[in-house]
Amino acid sequence: MSVRTTRMSLVAATAVALSVALAAPAVAAPDTSRHDATRKAIEAAVDAGVPGVTATAKDGRGEWSATEGVGDLKSGKPRSAQDRYRVGSITKTFVATVLLQLEAEGRLSLDDTVEEWLPGVVRGNGHDGSRITLRQLLNHTSGIFNYTADEDFGRTYFLKDGFFEHRYDTKKPGELVALAMTHKPDFEPGTSWNYSNTNFVLAGMVIEKATGRPYGDAIRERIIKPLHLTATSVPGTRVTVPQPSSLAYSKLAETATGPTYDVTKINPSIAYAAGEMISDSSDLNRFYAALLRGKLLPREQLTEMTTTVPLDEGNGYGLGLMKATLSCGVTVWGHGGGIHGSISEAITTKDGRRSLAFNFNGDWSGDTAAVIEAEFCGKEPVRAGNRADTETKHRVNSDVMSVPPHIG
């Protein structure tokens, strides 16, 4: 998800589920014209090279879904509105929600230091967990180095030769943090902002320390089950995506040219609490709407979550939650995520009444910000002159994940 107005990659589109009962001809079909711009933005993404898109929007007038392109490049099978997909860093909002619930229960404080919960884990090369709070993990002001920015890690897990050798590796969260500790901090705690996946690996470890159980259990019991998110899961080391789903594709290169590879199967432990979850568009809309409406957090904790670090005029990062002001003045909240072959966005208005979630099943092209602007502002996309132009725009819009690596 982006950090500027034009960069906030959260948004989606959705297929038109018109259901006109033959027995009730007097009932007018729902008006879907308000999503015309969104559909055009989805079509533009596929024209730019994204294999396929699935998206769903929901508001007071119902749910609208749309798909474009294919879920399998060989068979030509289309994408489905019910597709499950890897959501990458959208996982971060789930993790932050659980930590805030634990705070509301008095089991921890966001002003606790990392050292109090994970003694000796954040230490080395200038890192000092006794000077970093849990709050600073959740809003990315800790200064802790981002482990996915390590060059060897990128070559091993995100470029072609390394990926095919290591795609099924199991990585423990402590190993990911230890890798980050081999680098110097980005800045002194609390003095700046920088997106770091290491922050949320640590947040997941804190949840496990506080509850005595895997962090995924807490997400299942506290969020997935109460909200009946039947397509949402925390896979752990499971390498497959449950059906229905489409294949995920990547160039496994630092450019958008060259062969396209099926990267659907991967051990997501390399992302852990920073980005391993799987969901679908309807579930994501339900989650973010419930969160912003206060159904998951008391008012005090929701206020904490939506208190943002300013990134630029009108945009900021809260606790695992981003805020962006779009070109038409609408303010939206949510998160985006990227992982091998999958770019996802989920966004809602502050009152939770209008939501949008979508997924690209390719990670090298497509303008996600254009889809967001189309849905919430009715702004039709400008067709790129060529695929390279669109690919470059996508990278700017998704700068919280470097390409590679594809966890963001």
Buried (B, 14 or more C-beta within 10 A) or exposed (E): BBBBBBBBBBBBBBBEBEEEEEEEEEEEEBEBEBBEBBBBBBBBBBBBBBBBBBBBBBBEEEBBBBBBBBBBBEEEEBBBBBBBBBBBBBBBBBBBBBBBBBBBEEEBEBEBBBBBBBEEBBBBEEBBBEBBBBBBBBBBBBBBBBBBBBEEBBBBBBBBEBBEEBBEEEBEBEBBBEBBBEBEBBBEBBEEBBBBBBBBBBBBBBBBBBBEEBBBBBBBEBBBEEBEBEBBBBBEEBEEBEEBBBBBBBBBBEEBEEEBBEBBBBBBBBBBBBBBBBBBBBBBBBBBBBBBBEBBBBEEBBEBBBBBBEBEEBBBBBBBBBBBBBEEEBEBBBBBBBBBBBBBBBBBBBEBEBBBBBBBBBBBBBBBBBBBBBBBBEBBBEEBEEBBBBBBBBBBBBBBBBBBBBBB
